[in-house]
Amino acid sequence: MNSMLSRVRAVAETMAPTSQADHGRMAIIDIGSNSIRLVVYDGPRRIPFILFNEKVMAGLGGSLARTGRIEAEPMERGLKAVARFAHLCGDMGVADVRCVATAAVRDAANGADFIARTEAMGVKVDLLSGSQEAIGAGYGVLSGIPGADGVVGDLGGGSLELARIRDGGVHETVSLPLGVLRLPQIRAKGPKALERQVGRMLEKAGWAVKPGLPFYLVGGSWRALARFDMQLTHFPLPVVHQYEMPASRAERLTRIVSHVGRARLKDIPAITGSRVPTLPDAAALLSVMVRQLRSSRLVVSAYGLREGLLFEDLPPDIREQDPLLVAAEAEGEAQARFPGHGDVIERWIAPLFLEDGSGWRRIRRAACLLADVGWRANPDFRAERGVEIALHSNWVGITAPERAMLAQALCSNFGGGAVPLPALERLASPEALRRAVLWGLAIRLGQRLSAGVEGPLVMSALELEGGLLTLTLRHRDGALLGEAVERRLRQLAQAMGVEYRLVV
């Protein structure tokens, strides 16, 4: 038994996120061409959670294509927003505030005036170059989708940044004056004007097209377009991060959006009214980019420039941490009855699932880290609570099928039974959901045996060999066995299709 436990601990420890102290509160004031946004972050440095998020549609770049300047009204609206945001940061005790400005301020003839007036309020502005903006967007995608390999397109109000990401880094970048506030003027020149303009810009920039790469979508207009597609396809999971579409969908969305009235688009709850006017131009540009880059598929990223700026500042060892497991550990530790319980559960059930590949192992580990998050809920709704946490929490580094597996595991752990939920069958395969059921039942057994403390799990073992599931305890711990423990062991064995025995 001890040798088995040693082997399992060795495997589990290689998957554990590095221990880290929480960082002080951080904030980014992002002065964009269309909006100015404040986001305040707290929690683990690798994947800080959002404490506060507010945006003001200042429209600094609204007249840039026509006049080359920030008009008086948008400037005053923008300065008022920055003043409010700076005041809030002080009230919230934010230790680290970074204010960045992008295309509108960068390109406007009076952009320096806006910066000077902002800094007169005590807010230092970091004016990003197009290359810096593209690099930040690229790292933002890598922060939220580790291992991403393709081209990032960050569509803002004043510009479109492209970044080639691979092997955990950002490589070629280019910034093009193709923001949604500039597109109407280009498209007014004719049906093929945008296609010709983009082709000339890419050629002039020396952008080398590598066909067959995914195109990662960043920016509010493209995310709104993806949410519209989710409505059209009745996608069952209302989470836009890592939502995928075939590349051919861009052309279809362009046609549909051009024929759908603004009133109908505003009726879609997931699309803010301020984004509706930009959707036709955003869709048209997306279609052009897919053709020009010869993209294989479209992947939406909820992470972009702001998250990329935070990610760039991290030391390499923290960058390499798995964002899903770091977030699950933080959530589990915050809600669990006893600290460190998720690690113990993972080591205890691992011998039953030695055939799981690396992808399934990390989702199983996330389920273990979250194994105690439902204990405060009403007992009749704990299973539903587990499903809600898995499907709707702000996780990154996890696909829709993986969310479904996590949901099923937590559902079965919290008493949802041994039958996969029908609602999850559109997201994950039957095989994946059946595996997740077994994880949940194994976690549930461990929770009942141990009451959430470490001792009974460390000094006991689960083994599966020759069609026999064995739970072994030391003689002096034999009193821990009872009807409830044996009932859950029997349920797990039945779900696995094996016999079971208790050994003291």
PyMOL commands that set and color helices and strands:
alter all, ss='L'
color gray80, all
select helices_A, chain A and resi 2-15+64-67+72-91+103-107+111-120+130-144+183-187+193-205+220-233+249-259+262-266+273-293+305-312+316-319+323-335+341-353+358-369+379-392+400-413+422-424+430-450+455-458+475-480+483-496
alter helices_A, ss='H'
color red, helices_A
select strands_A, chain A and resi 23-31+36-43+49-56+96-101+125-127+150-155+160-166+169-176+215-218+244-246+297-300+460-465+468-473+499-503
alter strands_A, ss='S'
color yellow, strands_A
deselect
rebuild
show_as cartoon
